[in-house]
Amino acid sequence: MDNQGSLMSNDMPDDAVTVDGMTARQAIDRIETAGRPRPHDRRLHARGAVYDARFVPTGHVAGLTRATHLTTETEAVIRFSNGSPKIDADDRIKGIRGMAVKFLSDGRAVADLVAANFRVFPSNTPEGFIDLVEAMAAASAADGTLADRAKSKIAAVGKIAGVLAHHPESRAGLKTFIARQPPASFATCRYDGLHAFFLVDAEGHRRAFRYRLVPQLGEIELEAAHASTLTPDFLLGELDARLNAGPVSFTLVFQLAEEGDPTNDPSIAWPEHRPLLPAGYLHVQRRSARNDEWERHVFDPTRVAPGVELSEDPVLRFRPHAYSVSAERRST
Ligand code: HEM
């Protein structure tokens, strides 16, 4: 596969090491041990599907960036996913849901957005995130007899408490996450990019921002009575059926930072009264005829076009290395 096709936005070595010495390979080894994904699936966000979409800009960010994909009408594909490493994950229970967007020019990727239904990320280091993945996997892995399950659950609660003691920064993210019910539809969920990036204008002025994808239908959570009537993998079928009746749309919103807002820590929210700028609308049209081909690609949060720059956030910087290892393993 060629560069856009493939896998990563540039030739990322996959042996990046965190400050505490964890490599991307070690991170993926730990995710695999905890979550036991199937060999050809993504190591996280295993079940998903890719949809054709169009981006229509509002013009509001034209003065802040020279990125043409944000200022002209652009073709895109979008992958919606359940965050679990398990292909048979249950959409009816709380968990991560993802929305990943690839802006295209002549069918080739120019930039990606990768967002999830967190308001802030529950970790500010890659290790913190992997510790949480392990604790969460323990909590959902409980099977066997009732007594076995009770024992596993108690052990899992202990594990999560241990992670929180070691990573106090995880508390805020987990608290806001636990307070929410699972979404009733991929089309009624808000997805946040969580990391800071910079918009860069033609003169080189930089402005820090975070992005979010806000459903035009509003946020609708799943009610327990309705959940019991649904299949565990209802979300993709629900979206396909909804799209038969017409497109569903999201507003791409940029939250602009002000002096002092951290740009290297995704576990800290910026004040909600910071300016929110609608950059454009993403209209999701239909399941992509090239779904199987796009499934093989990587949606890489560090794939940015001229006019957008990455922050120094260590979690953001680590992600392409981890995604690259996941992609390499699932494609062999
Ligand atoms: C150190 C932190 C993180 C690690 C190690 C990690 C790991 C992974 C891995 C291994 C994959 C599968 C990649 C592939 O095979 O293509 C993945 C996918 C994904 N991750 Fe992360 N992730 C991290 C942080 C985040 C954050 C902060 C977000 C949300 C802003 C996020 C949202 C997603 C989404 C939406 C996907 C699915 C993308 C797709 O549909 O292809 N991840 N992640």
Boltz pocket constraint, residues with backbone or C-beta under 6 A from the ligand:
constraints:
  - pocket:
      binder: B
      contacts: [[A, 27], [A, 41], [A, 42], [A, 43], [A, 44], [A, 45], [A, 48], [A, 79], [A, 80], [A, 81], [A, 97], [A, 98], [A, 99], [A, 100], [A, 114], [A, 115], [A, 116], [A, 121], [A, 125], [A, 126], [A, 129], [A, 192], [A, 193], [A, 194], [A, 195], [A, 266], [A, 297], [A, 298], [A, 299], [A, 315], [A, 318], [A, 319], [A, 322], [A, 323], [A, 326], [A, 327], [A, 330]]
      max_distance: 6.0
